[in-house]
């Protein structure tokens, strides 16, 4: 299955966009406030830390990195 990672500050039209991606067969992955907005609108969405296996850090500024993978790719 194809995945789309959605994380935006301006959430206008994000629900419409996500639902369009769903219709095209995408699995939606999202972060923080975007995740909440999509979930409240009934979009089938997965929270990013279920994918990365690592919580958001630095007060939400870093959402999609897992230190294990980051370290591995840096060597």
N, CA, C and O atoms as a Tinker XYZ file with bonds, in Angstrom:
   300  protein
     1  N      0.844000   -1.191000    0.000000    73     2
     2  CA     0.000000    0.000000    0.000000    64     1     3
     3  C      0.882000    1.245000    0.000000    63     2     4     5
     4  O      1.936000    1.282000    0.636000    81     3
     5  N      0.435000    2.240000   -0.712000    73     3     6
     6  CA     1.147000    3.523000   -0.745000    64     5     7
     7  C      0.763000    4.346000    0.478000    63     6     8     9
     8  O     -0.376000    4.289000    0.942000    81     7
     9  N      1.715000    5.106000    0.994000    73     7    10
    10  CA     1.477000    5.964000    2.149000    64     9    11
    11  C      1.712000    7.415000    1.781000    63    10    12    13
    12  O      2.548000    7.742000    0.939000    81    11
    13  N      0.944000    8.280000    2.444000    73    11    14
    14  CA     1.157000    9.722000    2.317000    64    13    15
    15  C      1.344000   10.277000    3.721000    63    14    16    17
    16  O      0.536000   10.011000    4.610000    81    15
    17  N      2.406000   11.047000    3.920000    73    15    18
    18  CA     2.669000   11.697000    5.201000    64    17    19
    19  C      2.173000   13.130000    5.109000    63    18    20    21
    20  O      2.666000   13.919000    4.304000    81    19
    21  N      1.188000   13.460000    5.944000    73    19    22
    22  CA     0.612000   14.803000    5.940000    64    21    23
    23  C      0.924000   15.486000    7.264000    63    22    24    25
    24  O      0.588000   14.970000    8.330000    81    23
    25  N      1.564000   16.640000    7.194000    73    23    26
    26  CA     1.891000   17.444000    8.370000    64    25    27
    27  C      1.942000   18.894000    7.916000    63    26    28    29
    28  O      2.885000   19.310000    7.243000    81    27
    29  N      0.935000   19.654000    8.283000    73    27    30
    30  CA     0.840000   21.035000    7.796000    64    29    31
    31  C      0.541000   21.995000    8.936000    63    30    32    33
    32  O     -0.043000   21.602000    9.946000    81    31
    33  N      0.938000   23.246000    8.778000    73    31    34
    34  CA     0.575000   24.264000    9.765000    64    33    35
    35  C     -0.765000   24.900000    9.389000    63    34    36    37
    36  O     -1.599000   25.154000   10.258000    81    35
    37  N     -0.970000   25.156000    8.097000    73    35    38
    38  CA    -2.237000   25.710000    7.619000    64    37    39
    39  C     -3.152000   24.537000    7.239000    63    38    40    41
    40  O     -2.956000   23.894000    6.208000    81    39
    41  N     -4.136000   24.273000    8.074000    73    39    42
    42  CA    -4.960000   23.080000    7.899000    64    41    43
    43  C     -6.194000   23.282000    7.019000    63    42    44    45
    44  O     -7.036000   22.391000    6.916000    81    43
    45  N     -6.301000   24.444000    6.389000    73    43    46
    46  CA    -7.409000   24.660000    5.468000    64    45    47
    47  C     -7.335000   23.641000    4.337000    63    46    48    49
    48  O     -6.278000   23.451000    3.736000    81    47
    49  N     -8.436000   22.998000    4.053000    73    47    50
    50  CA    -8.582000   22.026000    2.960000    64    49    51
    51  C     -7.781000   20.731000    3.137000    63    50    52    53
    52  O     -7.736000   19.912000    2.219000    81    51
    53  N     -7.148000   20.530000    4.301000    73    51    54
    54  CA    -6.366000   19.310000    4.492000    64    53    55
    55  C     -7.265000   18.070000    4.536000    63    54    56    57
    56  O     -6.870000   16.997000    4.081000    81    55
    57  N     -8.477000   18.224000    5.087000    73    55    58
    58  CA    -9.395000   17.081000    5.165000    64    57    59
    59  C     -9.813000   16.659000    3.758000    63    58    60    61
    60  O     -9.824000   15.470000    3.438000    81    59
    61  N    -10.151000   17.627000    2.930000    73    59    62
    62  CA   -10.535000   17.330000    1.550000    64    61    63
    63  C     -9.381000   16.652000    0.809000    63    62    64    65
    64  O     -9.593000   15.680000    0.083000    81    63
    65  N     -8.181000   17.157000    0.990000    73    63    66
    66  CA    -6.999000   16.588000    0.361000    64    65    67
    67  C     -6.771000   15.147000    0.824000    63    66    68    69
    68  O     -6.525000   14.259000    0.008000    81    67
    69  N     -6.854000   14.924000    2.136000    73    67    70
    70  CA    -6.635000   13.585000    2.700000    64    69    71
    71  C     -7.686000   12.599000    2.206000    63    70    72    73
    72  O     -7.365000   11.456000    1.880000    81    71
    73  N     -8.931000   13.037000    2.150000    73    71    74
    74  CA    -9.991000   12.142000    1.672000    64    73    75
    75  C     -9.787000   11.799000    0.196000    63    74    76    77
    76  O    -10.108000   10.692000   -0.235000    81    75
    77  N     -9.259000   12.736000   -0.572000    73    75    78
    78  CA    -8.936000   12.465000   -1.971000    64    77    79
    79  C     -7.830000   11.418000   -2.090000    63    78    80    81
    80  O     -7.886000   10.531000   -2.941000    81    79
    81  N     -6.836000   11.537000   -1.230000    73    79    82
    82  CA    -5.758000   10.544000   -1.220000    64    81    83
    83  C     -6.283000    9.166000   -0.822000    63    82    84    85
    84  O     -5.870000    8.151000   -1.382000    81    83
    85  N     -7.195000    9.139000    0.147000    73    83    86
    86  CA    -7.800000    7.866000    0.560000    64    85    87
    87  C     -8.499000    7.195000   -0.622000    63    86    88    89
    88  O     -8.366000    5.990000   -0.834000    81    87
    89  N     -9.239000    7.989000   -1.381000    73    87    90
    90  CA    -9.952000    7.446000   -2.541000    64    89    91
    91  C     -8.998000    6.876000   -3.580000    63    90    92    93
    92  O     -9.360000    5.970000   -4.330000    81    91
    93  N     -7.783000    7.404000   -3.625000    73    91    94
    94  CA    -6.777000    6.917000   -4.562000    64    93    95
    95  C     -6.011000    5.718000   -3.999000    63    94    96    97
    96  O     -5.108000    5.190000   -4.648000    81    95
    97  N     -6.376000    5.298000   -2.799000    73    95    98
    98  CA    -5.766000    4.119000   -2.211000    64    97    99
    99  C     -4.587000    4.361000   -1.285000    63    98   100   101
   100  O     -3.881000    3.420000   -0.924000    81    99
   101  N     -4.367000    5.597000   -0.900000    73    99   102
   102  CA    -3.256000    5.905000   -0.008000    64   101   103
   103  C     -3.635000    5.637000    1.448000    63   102   104   105
   104  O     -4.776000    5.848000    1.861000    81   103
   105  N     -2.658000    5.173000    2.208000    73   103   106
   106  CA    -2.771000    5.089000    3.656000    64   105   107
   107  C     -2.248000    6.423000    4.181000    63   106   108   109
   108  O     -1.154000    6.844000    3.805000    81   107
   109  N     -2.999000    7.083000    5.030000    73   107   110
   110  CA    -2.638000    8.408000    5.513000    64   109   111
   111  C     -1.916000    8.293000    6.847000    63   110   112   113
   112  O     -2.411000    7.661000    7.781000    81   111
   113  N     -0.742000    8.909000    6.926000    73   111   114
   114  CA     0.047000    9.002000    8.154000    64   113   115
   115  C      0.173000   10.480000    8.464000    63   114   116   117
   116  O      0.383000   11.291000    7.562000    81   115
   117  N      0.044000   10.839000    9.749000    73   115   118
   118  CA     0.072000   12.256000   10.064000    64   117   119
   119  C      0.658000   12.511000   11.450000    63   118   120   121
   120  O      0.910000   11.589000   12.226000    81   119
   121  N      0.865000   13.794000   11.729000    73   119   122
   122  CA     1.510000   14.232000   12.964000    64   121   123
   123  C      0.625000   15.181000   13.749000    63   122   124   125
   124  O     -0.229000   15.860000   13.180000    81   123
   125  N      0.830000   15.225000   15.047000    73   123   126
   126  CA     0.259000   16.213000   15.954000    64   125   127
   127  C     -1.119000   16.753000   15.634000    63   126   128   129
   128  O     -2.101000   16.012000   15.583000    81   127
   129  N     -1.175000   18.070000   15.416000    73   127   130
   130  CA    -2.437000   18.745000   15.167000    64   129   131
   131  C     -3.103000   18.329000   13.873000    63   130   132   133
   132  O     -4.331000   18.284000   13.790000    81   131
   133  N     -2.313000   18.027000   12.874000    73   131   134
   134  CA    -2.870000   17.560000   11.604000    64   133   135
   135  C     -3.547000   16.212000   11.811000    63   134   136   137
   136  O     -4.636000   15.976000   11.288000    81   135
   137  N     -2.909000   15.329000   12.569000    73   135   138
   138  CA    -3.501000   14.029000   12.890000    64   137   139
   139  C     -4.857000   14.220000   13.576000    63   138   140   141
   140  O     -5.841000   13.583000   13.198000    81   139
   141  N     -4.906000   15.091000   14.577000    73   139   142
   142  CA    -6.153000   15.322000   15.318000    64   141   143
   143  C     -7.251000   15.859000   14.410000    63   142   144   145
   144  O     -8.397000   15.416000   14.483000    81   143
   145  N     -6.903000   16.801000   13.567000    73   143   146
   146  CA    -7.877000   17.394000   12.640000    64   145   147
   147  C     -8.445000   16.325000   11.701000    63   146   148   149
   148  O     -9.656000   16.264000   11.491000    81   147
   149  N     -7.578000   15.489000   11.142000    73   147   150
   150  CA    -8.026000   14.450000   10.223000    64   149   151
   151  C     -8.860000   13.394000   10.934000    63   150   152   153
   152  O     -9.877000   12.940000   10.408000    81   151
   153  N     -8.433000   13.007000   12.120000    73   151   154
   154  CA    -9.160000   12.000000   12.886000    64   153   155
   155  C    -10.559000   12.499000   13.236000    63   154   156   157
   156  O    -11.535000   11.761000   13.106000    81   155
   157  N    -10.654000   13.746000   13.678000    73   155   158
   158  CA   -11.954000   14.341000   14.022000    64   157   159
   159  C    -12.883000   14.398000   12.813000    63   158   160   161
   160  O    -14.103000   14.332000   12.964000    81   159
   161  N    -12.310000   14.522000   11.608000    73   159   162
   162  CA   -13.115000   14.604000   10.383000    64   161   163
   163  C    -13.461000   13.226000    9.822000    63   162   164   165
   164  O    -14.110000   13.122000    8.782000    81   163
   165  N    -13.025000   12.163000   10.516000    73   163   166
   166  CA   -13.373000   10.821000   10.083000    64   165   167
   167  C    -12.424000   10.191000    9.067000    63   166   168   169
   168  O    -12.740000    9.160000    8.472000    81   167
   169  N    -11.270000   10.807000    8.873000    73   167   170
   170  CA   -10.269000   10.233000    7.966000    64   169   171
   171  C     -9.592000    9.073000    8.696000    63   170   172   173
   172  O     -9.277000    9.184000    9.880000    81   171
   173  N     -9.371000    7.978000    8.002000    73   171   174
   174  CA    -8.653000    6.834000    8.567000    64   173   175
   175  C     -7.167000    7.176000    8.528000    63   174   176   177
   176  O     -6.519000    7.045000    7.489000    81   175
   177  N     -6.634000    7.613000    9.663000    73   175   178
   178  CA    -5.284000    8.163000    9.720000    64   177   179
   179  C     -4.465000    7.436000   10.796000    63   178   180   181
   180  O     -4.996000    7.036000   11.832000    81   179
   181  N     -3.176000    7.277000   10.530000    73   179   182
   182  CA    -2.248000    6.639000   11.457000    64   181   183
   183  C     -1.326000    7.710000   12.028000    63   182   184   185
   184  O     -0.795000    8.537000   11.286000    81   183
   185  N     -1.137000    7.694000   13.338000    73   183   186
   186  CA    -0.231000    8.669000   13.954000    64   185   187
   187  C      1.219000    8.292000   13.645000    63   186   188   189
   188  O      1.572000    7.113000   13.657000    81   187
   189  N      2.045000    9.284000   13.373000    73   187   190
   190  CA     3.408000    9.071000   12.893000    64   189   191
   191  C      4.242000    8.196000   13.813000    63   190   192   193
   192  O      5.058000    7.412000   13.329000    81   191
   193  N      4.066000    8.304000   15.118000    73   191   194
   194  CA     4.916000    7.512000   16.006000    64   193   195
   195  C      4.601000    6.019000   15.950000    63   194   196   197
   196  O      5.404000    5.208000   16.411000    81   195
   197  N      3.458000    5.641000   15.400000    73   195   198
   198  CA     3.196000    4.218000   15.149000    64   197   199
   199  C      4.061000    3.706000   14.007000    63   198   200   201
   200  O      4.352000    2.512000   13.932000    81   199
   201  N      4.470000    4.598000   13.126000    73   199   202
   202  CA     5.309000    4.224000   11.994000    64   201   203
   203  C      6.788000    4.299000   12.379000    63   202   204   205
   204  O      7.555000    3.380000   12.092000    81   203
   205  N      7.186000    5.402000   13.034000    73   203   206
   206  CA     8.595000    5.596000   13.378000    64   205   207
   207  C      8.991000    4.836000   14.639000    63   206   208   209
   208  O     10.177000    4.610000   14.882000    81   207
   209  N      8.004000    4.442000   15.443000    73   207   210
   210  CA     8.252000    3.777000   16.729000    64   209   211
   211  C      9.013000    4.685000   17.691000    63   210   212   213
   212  O      9.758000    4.219000   18.553000    81   211
   213  N      8.809000    6.002000   17.522000    73   211   214
   214  CA     9.489000    6.984000   18.362000    64   213   215
   215  C      8.582000    8.206000   18.483000    63   214   216   217
   216  O      8.031000    8.659000   17.480000    81   215
   217  N      8.415000    8.750000   19.699000    73   215   218
   218  CA     7.510000    9.896000   19.871000    64   217   219
   219  C      8.094000   11.192000   19.302000    63   218   220   221
   220  O      9.298000   11.314000   19.076000    81   219
   221  N      7.203000   12.143000   19.083000    73   219   222
   222  CA     7.652000   13.473000   18.692000    64   221   223
   223  C      8.572000   13.995000   19.790000    63   222   224   225
   224  O      8.419000   13.633000   20.957000    81   223
   225  N      9.534000   14.853000   19.416000    73   223   226
   226  CA    10.430000   15.414000   20.423000    64   225   227
   227  C     10.709000   16.885000   20.130000    63   226   228   229
   228  O     10.291000   17.417000   19.102000    81   227
   229  N     11.410000   17.524000   21.037000    73   227   230
   230  CA    11.718000   18.946000   20.937000    64   229   231
   231  C     10.447000   19.768000   20.758000    63   230   232   233
   232  O     10.322000   20.581000   19.842000    81   231
   233  N      9.497000   19.520000   21.684000    73   231   234
   234  CA     8.222000   20.239000   21.712000    64   233   235
   235  C      7.470000   20.136000   20.393000    63   234   236   237
   236  O      6.820000   21.092000   19.969000    81   235
   237  N      7.557000   18.972000   19.741000    73   235   238
   238  CA     6.820000   18.736000   18.505000    64   237   239
   239  C      7.515000   19.196000   17.242000    63   238   240   241
   240  O      6.983000   19.026000   16.144000    81   239
   241  N      8.707000   19.783000   17.381000    73   239   242
   242  CA     9.406000   20.283000   16.189000    64   241   243
   243  C     10.031000   19.156000   15.375000    63   242   244   245
   244  O     10.231000   19.302000   14.170000    81   243
   245  N     10.342000   18.030000   16.022000    73   243   246
   246  CA    10.883000   16.868000   15.305000    64   245   247
   247  C      9.872000   15.752000   15.449000    63   246   248   249
   248  O      9.597000   15.293000   16.557000    81   247
   249  N      9.316000   15.314000   14.324000    73   247   250
   250  CA     8.213000   14.367000   14.356000    64   249   251
   251  C      8.497000   13.061000   13.633000    63   250   252   253
   252  O      7.910000   12.035000   13.976000    81   251
   253  N      9.366000   13.072000   12.660000    73   251   254
   254  CA     9.473000   11.915000   11.773000    64   253   255
   255  C     10.823000   11.220000   11.816000    63   254   256   257
   256  O     11.106000   10.388000   10.954000    81   255
   257  N     11.653000   11.532000   12.781000    73   255   258
   258  CA    12.961000   10.883000   12.865000    64   257   259
   259  C     12.990000    9.891000   14.007000    63   258   260   261
   260  O     12.419000   10.131000   15.071000    81   259
   261  N     13.651000    8.786000   13.779000    73   259   262
   262  CA    13.906000    7.827000   14.831000    64   261   263
   263  C     15.422000    7.808000   15.002000    63   262   264   265
   264  O     16.138000    7.521000   14.042000    81   263
   265  N     15.930000    8.107000   16.200000    73   263   266
   266  CA    17.384000    8.184000   16.385000    64   265   267
   267  C     18.123000    6.910000   15.972000    63   266   268   269
   268  O     19.274000    6.984000   15.541000    81   267
   269  N     17.496000    5.764000   16.095000    73   267   270
   270  CA    18.152000    4.519000   15.707000    64   269   271
   271  C     18.442000    4.535000   14.215000    63   270   272   273
   272  O     19.555000    4.217000   13.796000    81   271
   273  N     17.446000    4.904000   13.403000    73   271   274
   274  CA    17.646000    4.939000   11.963000    64   273   275
   275  C     18.572000    6.079000   11.572000    63   274   276   277
   276  O     19.386000    5.927000   10.661000    81   275
   277  N     18.459000    7.214000   12.244000    73   275   278
   278  CA    19.304000    8.361000   11.947000    64   277   279
   279  C     20.764000    8.004000   12.187000    63   278   280   281
   280  O     21.629000    8.323000   11.372000    81   279
   281  N     21.039000    7.338000   13.312000    73   279   282
   282  CA    22.398000    6.914000   13.620000    64   281   283
   283  C     22.881000    5.914000   12.564000    63   282   284   285
   284  O     23.998000    6.039000   12.063000    81   283
   285  N     22.060000    4.939000   12.230000    73   283   286
   286  CA    22.448000    3.898000   11.278000    64   285   287
   287  C     22.832000    4.493000    9.935000    63   286   288   289
   288  O     23.830000    4.085000    9.342000    81   287
   289  N     22.048000    5.460000    9.442000    73   287   290
   290  CA    22.335000    6.032000    8.127000    64   289   291
   291  C     23.510000    6.996000    8.141000    63   290   292   293
   292  O     24.045000    7.337000    7.086000    81   291
   293  N     23.916000    7.439000    9.326000    73   291   294
   294  CA    25.018000    8.395000    9.392000    64   293   295
   295  C     26.382000    7.718000    9.387000    63   294   296   297
   296  O     27.402000    8.386000    9.213000    81   295
   297  N     26.414000    6.400000    9.576000    73   295   298
   298  CA    27.730000    5.721000    9.592000    64   297   299
   299  C     28.096000    5.174000    8.221000    63   298   300
   300  O     29.161000    4.578000    8.059000    81   299
